Amino acid sequence: MILVFGRRDDAPIALVLEALQALGADYAFIDDRHLDREDIVTTLGPGGLDGLVVVAGRAIPLGSVAGVYARILGLPPAVERYAGQRARAFQAIFLEWLDLTPALVVNRPRAMASNASKPFQAQLIARAGFATPDTLVTNDPAALEAFRRRHGRVVFKSTSGVRSIVEELTERHAARLGFLRDLPTQFQAWVPGIDVRVHVVGREVFATEIESEATDYRYAVRSGAAAVLRPVEAEPALRERCLALAESLSLPLCGIDLRHRPEGGWVCFEANPMPAFSYYEAETGAPISETLARMLVRASAPGG
């Protein structure tokens, strides 16, 4: 049995559901917008962790679940207080179960937590053998100015796991530097080169090269630029290093943001534990969702 948790209108979820259906997989979908209508109970006894989840009237023993794909996007606001309480209780129990079940979970909440602090995750990335950008996290304008003098071009981004737009620090930001004392921010030396996003799905690797003049290619249109994505073959050494990084972070699925320097060598910015791979799949045709679905099916097969 496979469980998929999220929203049907979330593109990665929609693609995986479509792939599971095409494979004839036995799966159930838990819509996080309707958790107040579902039930879950967990038990711990001599036989280990078990329980029951009721989805759209279907009772599923949790012990029968062998694979889970969950995209935790945050609960939508509830119309009624009681409904909101039920939804929050369901999600809390479900997330705890995800961390404890022996099933294949893509991805466990505790594993995704490494991305909650980008400076912390950068240490894990460096430990895995990747170079990382020279970084400063500060609320001191003087320290920032010294960092900027040393590196010339500097970008800034959020320190948390919340998505933010990467921007280059320029004179137009001067008026906002006064806010820095109340909001420690992550600054990084600009790294020249070509962006490459690598998706790791189990033991499979899908690499995408991105050509764009934008500082943050994800928002190229917003800045009046364009982004051209093309599939590329990851060289063997890079492939193995990406697989090792994903394994060290306990992430069966992750999106690794890299830049290939003009003189050679790779710099790693981040390992996204909940990648919106649908964008890259749509642009390149890489079978990421099908590969993920097949991985879940293998886990749920007898002896898987």
Secondary structure in CASP SS format (residue, H / E / C, confidence):
PFRMAT SS
TARGET T0000
AUTHOR 0000-0000-0000
METHOD secondary structure of the structure
MODEL  1
M C 1.00
I E 1.00
L E 1.00
V E 1.00
F E 1.00
G E 1.00
R C 1.00
R C 1.00
D C 1.00
D C 1.00
A H 1.00
P H 1.00
I H 1.00
A H 1.00
L H 1.00
V H 1.00
L H 1.00
E H 1.00
A H 1.00
L H 1.00
Q H 1.00
A H 1.00
L C 1.00
G C 1.00
A C 1.00
D C 1.00
Y E 1.00
A E 1.00
F E 1.00
I E 1.00
D E 1.00
D H 1.00
R H 1.00
H H 1.00
L H 1.00
D H 1.00
R H 1.00
E C 1.00
D E 1.00
I E 1.00
V E 1.00
T E 1.00
T E 1.00
L E 1.00
G E 1.00
P C 1.00
G C 1.00
G E 1.00
L E 1.00
D E 1.00
G E 1.00
L E 1.00
V E 1.00
V E 1.00
V E 1.00
A C 1.00
G C 1.00
R E 1.00
A E 1.00
I E 1.00
P E 1.00
L H 1.00
G H 1.00
S H 1.00
V C 1.00
A C 1.00
G E 1.00
V E 1.00
Y E 1.00
A E 1.00
R C 1.00
I C 1.00
L C 1.00
G C 1.00
L C 1.00
P C 1.00
P C 1.00
A C 1.00
V C 1.00
E C 1.00
R H 1.00
Y H 1.00
A H 1.00
G H 1.00
Q H 1.00
R H 1.00
A H 1.00
R H 1.00
A H 1.00
F H 1.00
Q H 1.00
A H 1.00
I H 1.00
F H 1.00
L H 1.00
E H 1.00
W H 1.00
L H 1.00
D H 1.00
L H 1.00
T C 1.00
P C 1.00
A C 1.00
L E 1.00
V E 1.00
V E 1.00
N C 1.00
R C 1.00
P H 1.00
R H 1.00
A H 1.00
M H 1.00
A H 1.00
S H 1.00
N H 1.00
A H 1.00
S E 1.00
K H 1.00
P H 1.00
F H 1.00
Q H 1.00
A H 1.00
Q H 1.00
L H 1.00
I H 1.00
A H 1.00
R H 1.00
A C 1.00
G C 1.00
F C 1.00
A E 1.00
T C 1.00
P C 1.00
D C 1.00
T E 1.00
L E 1.00
V E 1.00
T E 1.00
N C 1.00
D C 1.00
P H 1.00
A H 1.00
A H 1.00
L H 1.00
E H 1.00
A H 1.00
F H 1.00
R H 1.00
R H 1.00
R H 1.00
H H 1.00
G C 1.00
R C 1.00
V E 1.00
V E 1.00
F E 1.00
K E 1.00
S C 1.00
T C 1.00
S E 1.00
G C 1.00
V C 1.00
R C 1.00
S C 1.00
I C 1.00
V C 1.00
E E 1.00
E E 1.00
L C 1.00
T C 1.00
E H 1.00
R H 1.00
H H 1.00
A H 1.00
A H 1.00
R H 1.00
L H 1.00
G H 1.00
F H 1.00
L H 1.00
R H 1.00
D H 1.00
L C 1.00
P C 1.00
T E 1.00
Q E 1.00
F E 1.00
Q E 1.00
A E 1.00
W C 1.00
V C 1.00
P C 1.00
G C 1.00
I E 1.00
D E 1.00
V E 1.00
R E 1.00
V E 1.00
H E 1.00
V E 1.00
V E 1.00
G C 1.00
R C 1.00
E E 1.00
V E 1.00
F E 1.00
A E 1.00
T E 1.00
E E 1.00
I E 1.00
E E 1.00
S E 1.00
E C 1.00
A C 1.00
T C 1.00
D C 1.00
Y H 1.00
R H 1.00
Y H 1.00
A C 1.00
V H 1.00
R H 1.00
S H 1.00
G C 1.00
A C 1.00
A C 1.00
A E 1.00
V E 1.00
L E 1.00
R E 1.00
P E 1.00
V E 1.00
E C 1.00
A C 1.00
E C 1.00
P H 1.00
A H 1.00
L H 1.00
R H 1.00
E H 1.00
R H 1.00
C H 1.00
L H 1.00
A H 1.00
L H 1.00
A H 1.00
E H 1.00
S H 1.00
L C 1.00
S C 1.00
L C 1.00
P C 1.00
L E 1.00
C E 1.00
G E 1.00
I E 1.00
D E 1.00
L E 1.00
R E 1.00
H E 1.00
R C 1.00
P C 1.00
E C 1.00
G C 1.00
G C 1.00
W E 1.00
V E 1.00
C E 1.00
F E 1.00
E E 1.00
A E 1.00
N E 1.00
P C 1.00
M C 1.00
P C 1.00
A C 1.00
F C 1.00
S H 1.00
Y H 1.00
Y H 1.00
E H 1.00
A H 1.00
E H 1.00
T H 1.00
G C 1.00
A C 1.00
P C 1.00
I H 1.00
S H 1.00
E H 1.00
T H 1.00
L H 1.00
A H 1.00
R H 1.00
M H 1.00
L H 1.00
V H 1.00
R H 1.00
A H 1.00
S H 1.00
A C 1.00
P C 1.00
G C 1.00
G C 1.00
END
